[in-house]
Structure formats: structure tokens, C-alpha cells
Amino acid sequence: MTHQFKGYKSGDNVGVDGSFDVNIWYSYENDSKTTVVNKRIEYNEAFHVKTKENTSLTGDTDIIVRSLKQPSCSNVQIDNDGTIHFDIEKELGVELVGETKVKIAIEDDEEPWEEIEDEPTEEVMKEIDNQVNENYIEENTNE
């Protein structure tokens, strides 16, 4: 794969420097001969990153750039003088990873919690003794 790119911070923007090779295969002389034209294309693109108020790209922010669609050639035309014109389509995804501060609202009027005692009382122990059947597994005597 010839598509190479790298993201970096540029003020409040994210820049991407990259390059890729374009190979155009064409025929000439009534389709009796063919050849390939190779061209290295370099690009530099800047993306404005929308952030919340009073925030900016800090030194701890990681920039991850992914190619969502590899560069592909479309709409190729050759002029009478032999000049080749073409359009390149590509799609990049830029992701910012960094620290975020979150403000959490706390309500003062919480509902009271029921307190659970650590030690069971005598009353609870008697209730357990009365409700638990120690012979819950019965042998099958029909065999």
C-alpha cells in the first residue's frame, strides 16, 4: 500500500501530511500499445476541530488518523496535447484522544436508605430455622 499519512497538532487545528502513488494504465495507437504512468502525490490538509468553550488541543492529546477510503482515481481525461487530468477520492478519519474533565451534579435530598444490620437477631434466626427444611433432598425409594 502506498498511502502513507501522519497527523499532528497545528494550533486548534489538526494537520495531516500524506502521500500516495497514482498509477494510470492507458492504451494508445488504436489500442495497439499500452503503458503505465506513475506519479507520487503529496498532500497537506488541515481540519478544524470543534471543541467546547475554553478548551484546546493540549500537549497530552493523541491524534489518530485512519484511512476510511483508500485513494482511488476517478474521472480521468486526456487532452489533445497528451496531458492527463484525473480526480482522486479519499476519506480520512481523525480521532482525538485526551483527558476530559466531567462535572457531576449531586443532589442533597437523597432518599433515606434502609439500614442492614451486620448481625442477625434472635428473631431472624428463629424465622430461618422455622422456614428451612433440612431434608430438602429426598431419596427416591421407587428404584
Residue pairs with C-beta under 8 A, 6 or more apart in sequence:
1 70
2 19
2 20
2 21
3 18
3 19
3 20
3 67
3 70
3 71
3 90
4 18
4 19
4 20
5 16
5 17
5 18
5 19
5 65
5 67
5 92
6 16
6 17
6 18
6 65
7 14
7 15
7 16
7 63
7 64
7 65
7 94
8 14
8 15
8 16
8 17
8 63
9 15
9 57
9 61
9 63
10 46
11 57
12 48
12 49
12 51
12 56
12 57
13 46
13 47
13 48
13 49
14 46
14 47
14 49
14 57
14 63
14 94
14 96
15 44
15 45
15 46
15 47
16 43
16 44
16 45
16 46
16 47
16 65
16 92
16 94
17 42
17 43
17 44
18 42
18 43
18 44
18 45
19 40
19 41
19 42
19 43
20 40
20 41
20 71
20 90
21 38
21 39
21 40
21 41
22 38
22 39
22 40
22 41
22 71
22 73
22 86
22 88
23 36
23 37
23 38
24 36
24 37
24 39
24 73
24 76
24 84
24 86
25 34
25 35
25 36
26 34
26 35
26 36
26 37
26 78
26 84
27 33
27 34
28 34
28 35
37 84
41 71
41 88
45 92
47 94
49 57
49 94
49 96
51 57
57 96
57 98
58 98
58 99
60 98
60 99
61 96
61 97
61 98
62 96
62 97
62 98
63 94
63 95
63 96
63 97
64 94
64 95
64 96
64 97
65 92
65 93
65 94
65 95
66 92
66 93
66 95
67 90
67 91
67 92
67 93
68 91
68 92
68 93
69 89
69 90
69 91
70 90
71 88
71 89
71 90
72 88
72 89
72 90
73 86
73 87
73 88
74 86
74 87
74 88
74 89
75 86
75 87
76 84
76 85
76 86
77 84
77 85
77 86
78 84
78 85
79 85
120 128
